[in-house]
Amino acid sequence: MKQKKWYGLVFAAVMMAALIVPQVVSAVTEEDVAAMMGSMNDRLALMGENVRVVVTDFLTYEEAGQRVYFNDRAKQMDSHWVPGDPRRWGTNDIYWLSESVEGTANGVTFQQTQAAVANAMATWNNVNCAVIPLVQLPDYGIDWGYVQWLVDMGGVPGWYADITQAGWLPGAFFDTIFGPGASNSILGVTFTFIWVDNITGEPSDIDNNGKADVAFREIYYNNQFPWGIGTDYPIDVESIVLHENGHGVSLGHFGKLFRTLGNGKLHWAPLAVMNAGYVGAQQELTATDHAGFCSVWGSWPNN
């Protein structure tokens, strides 16, 4: 396979979808997130990059699926990969990698962590309504993460894979982006970068399907939490990786959150991997997850 160029590529905005523990009240505010998006945009403009942070999706304790926009450009625009996109080397495959530099979950060995990541990716890759495929790339021992780099917390100013597991980072990373105290509730976050027109700066849509064209995605996990394998708590690595990579393959959150008044417990209807909150270890896709995936990928690469 031809080695991919991971730097100096034209891309635009970032959309984030965060998975949050529902038992803890989140400190995330729209003002904090918008301020960080503005700061990132200012830095990218100074660099001369056609990159803009457009929207972030995140969940708080009692409000699922909240979305904060930096501007209105992508408000009504969905985003997905373009089959055979010449800006992604003309391939129909979706390439992913899991970095080793920060690739160990707190309380779990590196080997266990990476096995859980591979299992989660295989679960999405094996959904029988579509053959993408999802192909793993080597990480070359690099501390991947463009978002990290933009907030001066490591990383590199570019990317190599289409979906990058950028590692388990300290809580300070999440507080930096989402505001002080956000690390107490956010387990993982997925950033979606989209292509934009070089001249106008508007989101690109080369196949004219009304969607923003995805350039790449980055996923980060919060190492402030204790992690485990196959456990409800500590947090199950594979369950969270499976969820975040649902966002990686263009799925959104499913289901409604409600609370039983008698015991105060939270419930999702329907229960699915792609619910916006963590309710315990869930390593198998539900019918709802399958349906969502097939609606996005069922006709690939003839979208």
N, C-alpha and C positions, 0 to 999 in steps of 0.2 A: 504494500500500500504506500502511496506517495505520502511523504511526511507533510503534515499540515503546518502552515504558517500561523502562529498563534498571536502575533503582535501586529500592530499597525493596520488593522482591518477597520473598515468603516462600519460603525454601529451606532445605535441611538440610545433608546431610553430603557429604563429599568422598571419592571413591575415586580412586586414582591407578594408572595403568599405565605403567611406565617401560620404555623401550627402551635397552639398555646394550651397550657394546662388549665382546664376550666375551674379547678379548685382554688386558684389564686387570683385575686383581683389585680389586673394588669395596670402598670403605671404608664402605659403607652397613651400618648395624646396626639391628636391630629396636628396640633401646633408643632410639637417636637419633630414629628416625621416630616412635615412640610418644610421645616427649617433645615433639616439635614438634606433633603432632596435639593433644596435651593443651594446649599453649600457645595454639594457634589456637582451640581450643574455649573456653578461658577468656576470650579476648578477645571472641569472638562472644557469649558469655553476658553479659559486661559491657555490650555494645552493645544487648542486648535482642533479638538476632536469634535466630530458630529455625534455627540453623545448627550442625551438628556434623560434625566429621571422623570418619568411621567406619572406613575401611579404605584402605590403600595397597598397590598391586601393583608390584613391582619385581624386577629380575633382577640377580644377581651373576655373577661369572665362571663358577662351576661349578654354580650352582643357578638353574634357570629357573623363572619364575612364582611366586616367593615372595610371600606376602601377610601383611601385619601388620594386626591389628585393634586399634582403640582400645577397643572393647567388643564385645559379642556380638549387638547388635541386627540387624546386616545380614549375619551370618555365613552364613546359608543363603538370602539374598535376592539374586536377580539384579536388574538394573536396565535399563530401556528407556523410550523415549518413549511417551507415550500419544497415540493418534490423536485429533485434535480437542480436545486438552486445553484447557479453559477458562483454566487458569493460564498457558498459552502462547498466549493470544489465539485459541484455538479453531481452529488451523490444523493441516493434515496435512503441510504443508511443514516441512522442517528448514532453518533459516537459519544461514548461516555468514559470518564476516568474517575478514579478515586485516589486522591493524593495520599502519600505516605507520611509527609512531614508533620501534618496535624491529623493523621488518620486514625487516632486511637480515642475511643470513648472512655470517659472517666469511669474507672472501676471494671473495665473490660480490657482484655488483651488486644493487641494490634491484630493478631490473627482472627480472633473472634469478631472484632469489629468489621474487618474487611470481608469475612465470610458472610456476615449479616447483610452487608451492602450488596455483595454479589447475589445472594439469595433474593433480595428485594428486586433487583434489576431483572433477574431471571423470571420472577413472577410476572412483571409487566411484559417482558419479551415473549412469554409463553401464552398470552391470551390468544385464543385460537381464531378470532375473527379477523386478525391482521398479521401480516408478516412485514415488519418494518425494514430490517431488524435493528435491535439495539446491540451495538458492538463496542466491547471494551478496548480502550487504548492504554498503553503504559503511561505512568505519570512522570517518569524520568527523574524522580526525586526532587521535583520542583515544588516550591510553596505556591501552588496555584491560588488565584483569587484576585480578580480585578477590583471588586468592591473593597476587599481588604486594603488593597493598595491605595485606593482613593481616600480611605480614612486613616492612612498612615499606620496600619497595623499588620504589615507584612504583605504577602501576595506579590503579584506581578502585573504590569500594565498591559494585559492582553489575555488571550485564551488559546487553547489547543483543541479541546473536545467541544462537542455540542452541549453536553450536560456534564458539569464538573461538580463532583462531591469535593467541596473546598475544605472540608475537615471540621473537626470539633474545636471550636474556639472558646476562649474564656468569656465569662459574662460581660466583661467590659466592652467587647465588640458589639453586643446587642444593646447595651446602654448607650453607646456612642451613636448608634443609628436611630434607635427608637426612643431614646430619652432615659434619664436616670430611673432605675428600678425596673426597667423593661425585662432585664435578664431574669427576674423572678418568675416570669410567666412564659416567655417564648422558648419553645423547644427547638424549632428549626425554621428556616426561612429560605424561600426560593426567589431568586432574582431573575427576571426575564429581560434580556436585552433584545431590542428589535432594530432592524435596519431602517435607515431614513434616507431620503433623497439628499444627495450631496449639495445641491443648490438651494432648495427650499427649506431643508431641515424637517420636512413633513414625513410622517411614517410611510415607508415604502410598501407597495402592494403590486409586485411585478406580475402576479397572475390574476389580478383584478377580481379577487373573490371577496373583497370587503374586509379582509383581515390584515392586521399588521404582520409583517414577515419577521419571524424569529431569527435572530442571529445566533444566540447561544444562551444558556442558562447556567447559573451558579447556585449551589445549595450549601448552606452552613448549618451546623448543629451546635447547641449550647452546652459546653462542658461544665457549666456551673451546676448542672443537675447530675445526680448519680445515674449511671446507665447499667443495664443488665441484659441478659440474653433470655428471652422467653418469659420475662417477669412483668407484672403490672407496674410494680415499683420496687426497685429502681426501674427507670423508664426503659422499655424494650427497644433496643437499637433497630432491629429489623422493621418493627411496626412504624417507627418514625421515618426511617429511610424509605419505606414503601410509600408512605403518605407524601413525603416531599417530592419523590420522583413521580408521583401522580401529577403534581404540578409541572415536573420536568417534561412530561409527555402531554402537556397542555390541558390537563383536567383542572377544574375548579373544585370548590367545596360543595358537598352534598348535604342535604338533611336540615332539619330544624331542631333547635335545642329547647328543651323544656325541663322544668324542675318539679319533682313530686313534693307537694306542700307538706305532707306528713313527715317525711324523713329528710327533705332537703337535697335528695340525690338528683344529679343531672342525667338526662336521657337524650338520645338522638333518635329521630324518626325520619327516614329509615336509618338504621345503624349501618355504617360503611367505613371502609378505610379512609375515604375522602371526606369524612366528617371534619369539621373545623376545630375539633377539640379532642384531646386524648382521653379515652375511657378505659384503657388497659391494652394489653398485648393483643394485636390483631394482625396476623401474618398472612391471612388468606383474603382474597378479594371477594366481595359480595356480588350479588346479581346487579345491584345498583352501580358498583364500580365497573363491572364488565360492560354494562350498557353505556356508561359514560365513555369508557375507552373506545368501544366499538363505534360510537357516534362520531368520534374524532378521527379514528384510524381505519375504519372499516373499508374505505375506498382507496386508501393509500396504495400506490403513489398517484392515483388518478383523482385526487381531491379537486 
